[in-house]
Amino acid sequence: MNDLAKIITFAKRYAEAWCSQNPESVAAFFAEKGSLRVNDGPPAVGRVAIAEVAQGFMRDLPDMIVTMDDVMHASDGTKFHWTLTGTNTGPGGTGKRLRISGYELWKIDEDGFIAESRGHFDSAEYERQLKLGVDD
């Protein structure tokens, strides 16, 4: 997927899937044996495992909104920059609002699915905001 317009459309739809409260809709963007790694965690491999990762965020942040900030070609893949906002009102939640930005580095397969995604965001800041919130 080298056409930037197609990648932008794909990335916008992917961000919308994260907002859907339907983890399978996120997993559908990945190849059958695709992988999603969040920061330095172990990769979730396959659509079922990827849906479980998405479900965790959706459970903790039921009003989660993910917006696409930018998407660009990079030497090592496609970079999808995003901002996540939400309120930690899931089970055992703190009720605090959070806002965090990061990016995923994608390798897209020949069929147009994400074969590999390596996600990056400041996990210490995420944890801090879960406890203390953020000023919008």
C-alpha positions in Angstrom: 0.0 0.0 0.0 2.1 2.8 -1.3 -0.6 5.2 -2.3 -0.7 7.8 0.5 -4.4 8.7 0.0 -5.2 5.0 0.5 -3.1 4.8 3.6 -4.7 7.9 5.0 -8.2 6.4 4.4 -7.0 3.1 6.0 -5.6 4.9 9.0 -8.8 7.0 9.6 -10.9 3.8 9.4 -8.5 2.1 11.9 -8.8 5.0 14.3 -12.6 4.8 14.0 -12.4 1.0 14.8 -10.6 1.8 18.1 -13.5 4.2 19.0 -16.2 1.5 18.2 -16.1 -0.5 21.4 -15.9 -3.5 19.1 -12.4 -5.1 19.5 -13.0 -7.4 16.5 -13.3 -4.4 14.3 -9.7 -3.4 15.3 -8.4 -6.9 14.7 -10.0 -7.0 11.3 -7.3 -4.5 10.1 -4.6 -7.1 10.8 -3.4 -10.0 8.7 -4.6 -13.4 9.9 -1.2 -13.9 11.7 -0.5 -10.2 12.2 0.9 -8.9 15.4 0.4 -5.9 17.7 3.0 -4.9 20.2 2.3 -2.2 22.8 5.5 -0.5 23.9 7.9 -3.2 25.2 5.2 -5.8 25.9 5.0 -9.2 24.2 3.4 -9.1 20.8 -0.2 -10.2 20.5 -0.2 -12.5 17.5 -3.3 -13.3 15.5 -6.7 -11.5 15.4 -8.1 -13.1 18.6 -5.1 -11.9 20.6 -5.1 -8.5 19.0 -8.9 -8.2 19.8 -8.0 -9.0 23.5 -5.5 -6.1 23.6 -8.1 -3.7 22.1 -10.7 -5.0 24.5 -8.5 -4.1 27.5 -8.3 -0.5 26.4 -12.0 -0.4 25.5 -13.0 -1.9 28.9 -10.9 0.6 30.8 -11.9 3.6 28.7 -15.5 3.0 27.6 -15.7 6.5 26.1 -12.3 6.2 24.3 -11.7 8.3 21.2 -8.7 7.7 19.0 -7.9 10.3 16.5 -5.5 10.1 13.6 -2.9 12.9 14.0 -0.8 12.0 11.0 0.3 9.1 8.8 3.4 8.9 6.8 5.8 6.6 5.0 9.0 6.0 6.9 12.1 4.0 6.0 11.1 1.2 8.3 7.3 1.2 7.6 4.3 3.4 7.8 3.9 5.6 10.9 0.4 6.1 12.2 0.4 9.0 14.8 -2.6 9.1 17.1 -4.1 10.7 20.2 -6.3 8.8 22.6 -8.7 10.5 25.0 -11.0 8.8 27.4 -12.2 8.4 31.0 -11.1 5.5 33.1 -14.7 4.5 34.1 -14.3 0.7 33.4 -14.4 -1.9 36.2 -12.3 -0.6 39.1 -11.6 2.6 37.2 -10.4 5.8 38.8 -12.9 8.0 36.9 -10.0 10.2 35.7 -9.7 11.6 32.2 -6.7 11.0 30.1 -5.1 12.2 26.9 -2.0 10.5 25.5 -0.4 10.6 22.0 1.8 8.0 20.4 2.3 6.2 17.2 2.3 2.7 15.6 4.9 1.6 13.2 3.2 -0.6 10.6 4.4 -3.2 8.1 1.5 -3.6 5.6 1.3 -6.9 3.8 0.6 -7.4 0.0 -3.1 -7.8 0.8 -3.4 -4.4 2.5 -3.6 -5.7 6.1 -1.3 -4.8 9.0 1.3 -7.6 9.2 3.1 -6.1 12.2 2.3 -3.1 14.4 4.7 -1.7 17.0 2.9 0.8 19.2 4.7 3.4 21.2 3.5 5.8 23.9 4.7 7.1 27.3 3.4 4.3 29.6 4.5 6.1 32.7 2.5 9.2 31.7 -0.5 7.0 30.9 -0.3 5.4 34.3 0.0 8.8 36.0 -3.0 10.1 34.1 -5.1 7.0 35.1 -4.4 8.0 38.7 -4.5 11.8 38.6 -6.2 12.7 35.4 -5.2 15.3 32.9 -6.3 18.9 32.4 -7.9 19.3 29.0 
